[in-house]
Amino acid sequence: LVEGRRSLFAVIDETQTGMGGRLLRQWLLRPEVQLERILPRLDAGTELFESVMLRDRLRRLLRDVADLERLTGRITLGRANAPDLLSLATSIGLLPKLRETLGSTRSALLISLTGQLDEMRDLHQQITSTIADHPPIATNEPGMIREGVHAELDELRQLAHSGKSYIASIEARERKRTGIGSLKVKYNQVFGYFLEINHSYRDRVPVDYERKQTLAQAERYTTPELKEYEARVLGAEERILALEVEIFTALRQSIAREVARLQAVAQAIAQLDLLGSLAETAARRNYVRPTLHEGDEIELLG
């Protein structure tokens, strides 16, 4: 019934979202038997079947809707990352267009489902005004939060940027001062920032350089100035990450408190997707709407 390429599910599935596909599976495994619940579905399917433009517009919009059910689950469990929230915002941003597209429908079920499409403009604004356009996937990396959200964060970013620029300028200044053209300012997590000089220029090393490490081909040094700026830059970067995680976590928790709204919209979209899918299947395969009754007889014509 619902497994394999030759199953009923595979034959009739034209859903555009994971939510719609899962709902189709549920409907097949637990078919409705009450006419008062079946007929509104048929009315909605018929309207979408007869209105090709409405059906196409609906299906094109749903193609760009993320799996809100699973996104909501990740948010509730505290597992959603910044791209997940952006995906949610993109999907929420389509809700006004969905409502507009379905605004002139006549069937009771489509009208009811359209009314359940809470546009959630507040959530959309929260996310898009907080999350950067291209955030990292990992929540322990900087770059999740856009500029202008938090004053201290903006100040620290400026400090980190200018600090790194200053450290880069040290290399040019020290090359000129020592006459060592190959002198380089480098960084690693073990030793931090350091000046690296080839052994062949050892006699040109200034007396204020402090040796940090000896390599086979070079010596590594530091200076009081370099150590001071290293502390400022690395301290700023640590604080930047801590602030971004704090802001992101607060936003995710705020959205998690709206889980009931998200679930309601997800359920409405799943039904709209499924109804549009069944109408598309009927149109492609020339299916005919059945006439149903409460008896046991079945009659197939043509």
C-alpha positions as CSV (number, residue, x, y, z in Angstrom):
1,L,0.0,0.0,0.0
2,V,2.7,2.5,1.0
3,E,6.0,0.9,0.3
4,G,8.0,0.4,-2.9
5,R,7.8,2.0,-6.3
6,R,4.7,0.1,-7.3
7,S,2.7,0.9,-4.1
8,L,-0.4,3.0,-4.1
9,F,1.5,5.7,-2.3
10,A,4.1,5.9,-5.1
11,V,1.5,6.1,-7.8
12,I,-0.5,9.0,-6.3
13,D,2.2,10.9,-4.4
14,E,2.7,14.3,-5.9
15,T,3.3,16.2,-2.6
16,Q,5.8,19.0,-2.5
17,T,6.7,18.9,1.2
18,G,7.8,16.2,3.7
19,M,4.8,17.2,5.8
20,G,2.4,16.5,2.9
21,G,4.0,13.2,2.1
22,R,3.8,12.0,5.7
23,L,0.1,13.0,5.9
24,L,-0.6,11.1,2.7
25,R,0.9,8.0,4.3
26,Q,-1.3,8.5,7.3
27,W,-4.4,8.9,5.2
28,L,-3.6,5.7,3.3
29,L,-2.9,3.7,6.5
30,R,-6.0,5.0,8.3
31,P,-8.6,5.8,5.6
32,E,-11.5,8.0,6.6
33,V,-14.9,6.2,6.6
34,Q,-17.3,9.0,7.5
35,L,-18.9,10.8,4.6
36,E,-19.2,14.1,6.4
37,R,-15.3,14.1,6.6
38,I,-14.7,12.7,3.2
39,L,-16.9,15.0,1.2
40,P,-15.1,18.3,2.2
41,R,-11.9,16.7,1.1
42,L,-13.4,15.8,-2.3
43,D,-14.9,19.3,-2.6
44,A,-11.5,20.9,-2.0
45,G,-9.8,18.4,-4.3
46,T,-12.4,19.1,-7.0
47,E,-11.8,22.9,-6.8
48,L,-8.0,22.5,-7.1
49,F,-8.6,19.9,-9.9
50,E,-10.7,22.3,-11.9
51,S,-8.6,25.5,-11.3
52,V,-5.3,24.7,-13.0
53,M,-3.9,28.2,-12.2
54,L,-4.8,27.9,-8.6
55,R,-3.3,24.5,-8.3
56,D,-0.1,25.4,-10.0
57,R,0.4,28.5,-8.0
58,L,-0.2,26.7,-4.7
59,R,2.2,23.9,-5.6
60,R,4.9,26.3,-6.7
61,L,4.7,28.1,-3.4
62,L,4.7,24.9,-1.4
63,R,7.9,23.8,-3.2
64,D,9.8,26.4,-1.2
65,V,8.3,25.6,2.2
66,A,10.7,23.8,4.5
67,D,9.6,20.8,6.7
68,L,8.1,22.9,9.5
69,E,7.2,19.9,11.5
70,R,10.8,18.7,11.8
71,L,12.1,22.3,12.1
72,T,9.7,22.8,15.0
73,G,11.0,19.6,16.7
74,R,14.6,20.8,16.3
75,I,13.8,24.1,17.8
76,T,11.9,22.6,20.7
77,L,14.7,20.3,21.5
78,G,17.3,23.1,21.3
79,R,19.0,21.5,18.3
80,A,18.2,24.0,15.6
81,N,21.1,26.1,14.2
82,A,21.1,29.5,12.6
83,P,20.5,28.2,9.1
84,D,17.5,26.3,10.4
85,L,16.0,29.5,11.8
86,L,16.6,31.3,8.5
87,S,14.9,28.4,6.7
88,L,11.9,28.8,9.1
89,A,11.8,32.5,8.3
90,T,11.9,31.9,4.6
91,S,8.9,29.5,4.9
92,I,7.0,31.9,7.1
93,G,7.6,34.6,4.6
94,L,5.6,32.6,2.0
95,L,2.5,32.5,4.2
96,P,1.1,35.9,3.1
97,K,1.4,34.7,-0.6
98,L,-0.3,31.4,0.3
99,R,-3.2,33.2,1.9
100,E,-3.5,35.6,-1.1
101,T,-3.4,32.7,-3.5
102,L,-6.2,30.8,-1.6
103,G,-8.2,34.0,-0.8
104,S,-10.8,33.4,-3.5
105,T,-11.4,29.7,-2.9
106,R,-15.0,28.4,-2.4
107,S,-14.8,25.0,-0.8
108,A,-15.3,24.9,3.0
109,L,-12.1,23.0,3.7
110,L,-9.9,25.3,1.7
111,I,-11.4,28.3,3.4
112,S,-10.9,26.7,6.8
113,L,-7.2,25.8,6.0
114,T,-6.5,29.3,4.7
115,G,-7.8,30.7,7.9
116,Q,-5.4,28.6,9.9
117,L,-2.4,30.1,8.1
118,D,-1.2,32.4,10.9
119,E,1.3,34.6,9.0
120,M,3.5,34.9,12.1
121,R,5.0,38.2,11.1
122,D,6.4,38.7,14.6
123,L,8.5,35.5,14.3
124,H,9.6,36.4,10.8
125,Q,10.8,39.8,12.0
126,Q,12.6,38.4,15.1
127,I,14.6,36.0,13.0
128,T,15.4,38.2,10.0
129,S,16.4,41.1,12.2
130,T,18.7,38.9,14.3
131,I,20.3,36.2,12.2
132,A,22.9,37.1,9.6
133,D,22.3,36.4,5.9
134,H,24.9,33.6,5.7
135,P,25.4,32.2,9.2
136,P,27.7,29.3,10.0
137,I,26.1,25.9,10.5
138,A,27.8,25.3,13.9
139,T,26.4,27.3,16.8
140,N,29.9,27.5,18.3
141,E,31.3,29.7,15.5
142,P,31.0,33.5,15.2
143,G,29.0,35.1,12.4
144,M,25.4,34.0,13.4
145,I,24.2,37.5,14.5
146,R,23.9,40.4,12.1
147,E,25.3,43.9,12.9
148,G,23.2,46.3,14.8
149,V,21.5,43.7,17.0
150,H,23.8,44.2,20.1
151,A,25.9,47.3,20.8
152,E,28.6,45.5,22.8
153,L,28.9,42.9,20.1
154,D,29.4,45.5,17.4
155,E,32.1,47.2,19.5
156,L,33.9,43.9,20.1
157,R,33.8,43.1,16.4
158,Q,35.4,46.5,15.6
159,L,38.1,45.9,18.1
160,A,38.9,42.4,16.8
161,H,39.0,43.7,13.2
162,S,41.2,46.7,14.0
163,G,43.4,44.5,16.3
164,K,44.1,42.0,13.6
165,S,44.8,44.9,11.2
166,Y,47.3,46.3,13.6
167,I,49.0,43.0,14.1
168,A,49.3,42.6,10.4
169,S,51.0,46.1,10.2
170,I,53.6,45.0,12.8
171,E,55.0,42.6,10.2
172,A,55.7,45.4,7.7
173,R,57.1,47.7,10.4
174,E,59.4,45.0,11.9
175,R,60.7,44.0,8.4
176,K,61.7,47.6,7.8
177,R,63.2,47.9,11.3
178,T,65.3,44.7,11.2
179,G,66.0,44.6,7.5
180,I,64.8,41.0,7.5
181,G,62.5,40.7,4.4
182,S,61.4,37.2,5.2
183,L,60.2,38.1,8.8
184,K,56.6,36.9,9.3
185,V,54.0,37.4,11.9
186,K,52.1,34.1,12.4
187,Y,49.5,32.6,14.7
188,N,48.7,29.2,16.1
189,Q,46.5,28.1,19.0
190,V,49.4,26.8,21.1
191,F,51.8,29.8,20.9
192,G,49.4,32.6,19.9
193,Y,50.9,35.4,17.7
194,F,54.7,35.3,17.1
195,L,57.4,36.6,14.8
196,E,59.2,33.9,12.8
197,I,62.8,34.6,11.6
198,N,65.0,32.2,9.7
199,H,68.2,31.2,11.5
200,S,70.3,32.8,8.8
201,Y,69.1,36.2,10.1
202,R,69.7,35.4,13.8
203,D,72.3,38.2,14.2
204,R,69.8,40.8,13.2
205,V,67.2,40.0,15.9
206,P,66.6,43.1,18.1
207,V,67.4,42.7,21.8
208,D,63.7,43.4,22.8
209,Y,62.6,40.2,21.0
210,E,61.7,37.3,23.4
211,R,62.4,33.8,22.2
212,K,59.3,31.5,22.2
213,Q,60.3,28.5,20.3
214,T,63.2,27.1,18.3
215,L,62.5,25.2,15.0
216,A,64.8,23.4,12.6
217,Q,65.0,26.3,10.2
218,A,63.7,29.3,12.2
219,E,63.2,30.9,15.6
220,R,59.9,32.2,16.9
221,Y,59.8,35.4,19.0
222,T,57.3,37.7,20.7
223,T,57.4,41.3,21.9
224,P,55.5,43.1,24.7
225,E,53.5,45.0,22.0
226,L,52.6,41.8,20.2
227,K,51.5,40.1,23.5
228,E,49.3,43.1,24.4
229,Y,47.5,43.1,21.1
230,E,47.1,39.3,21.2
231,A,45.4,39.5,24.5
232,R,43.0,42.2,23.3
233,V,42.1,40.5,20.0
234,L,41.7,37.0,21.5
235,G,39.8,38.3,24.4
236,A,37.4,40.1,22.1
237,E,36.9,37.0,19.9
238,E,36.0,34.9,22.9
239,R,33.5,37.5,24.1
240,I,32.1,37.8,20.6
241,L,31.4,34.1,20.5
242,A,29.9,34.1,24.0
243,L,27.6,37.0,23.1
244,E,26.5,35.4,19.8
245,V,25.6,32.1,21.5
246,E,23.7,34.0,24.2
247,I,21.7,36.0,21.6
248,F,21.0,33.0,19.4
249,T,20.0,30.8,22.3
250,A,17.5,33.5,23.6
251,L,16.0,33.8,20.1
252,R,15.6,30.0,19.7
253,Q,14.0,29.8,23.1
254,S,11.6,32.6,22.2
255,I,10.5,30.8,19.0
256,A,10.2,27.5,20.9
257,R,7.5,29.2,23.1
258,E,5.4,29.6,19.9
259,V,5.5,25.9,19.1
260,A,1.7,25.6,19.1
261,R,1.4,28.3,16.4
262,L,4.1,26.6,14.3
263,Q,2.5,23.2,14.6
264,A,-0.9,24.5,13.6
265,V,0.5,26.1,10.5
266,A,2.5,23.0,9.6
267,Q,-0.7,20.9,9.8
268,A,-2.6,23.3,7.6
269,I,0.2,23.3,5.0
270,A,0.4,19.5,5.1
271,Q,-3.3,19.3,4.2
272,L,-3.1,21.9,1.5
273,D,-0.1,20.1,0.0
274,L,-1.9,16.8,0.1
275,L,-5.1,18.2,-1.4
276,G,-3.1,19.8,-4.2
277,S,-1.1,16.6,-4.7
278,L,-4.3,14.5,-5.1
279,A,-5.8,17.1,-7.5
280,E,-2.5,17.0,-9.5
281,T,-2.6,13.2,-9.6
282,A,-6.2,13.2,-10.7
283,A,-5.5,15.7,-13.5
284,R,-2.4,13.8,-14.8
285,R,-4.1,10.4,-14.7
286,N,-7.6,11.5,-15.7
287,Y,-9.2,10.3,-12.5
288,V,-12.9,10.9,-11.9
289,R,-14.5,12.0,-8.6
290,P,-16.5,9.1,-7.1
291,T,-20.1,9.4,-6.0
292,L,-20.2,8.1,-2.4
293,H,-23.0,6.6,-0.3
294,E,-23.5,4.8,3.0
295,G,-24.2,1.4,1.4
296,D,-21.9,-1.6,0.6
297,E,-22.4,-1.5,-3.2
298,I,-19.6,-0.4,-5.6
299,E,-20.2,0.3,-9.3
300,L,-17.4,1.0,-11.8
301,L,-18.3,2.7,-15.1
302,G,-16.0,3.0,-18.1
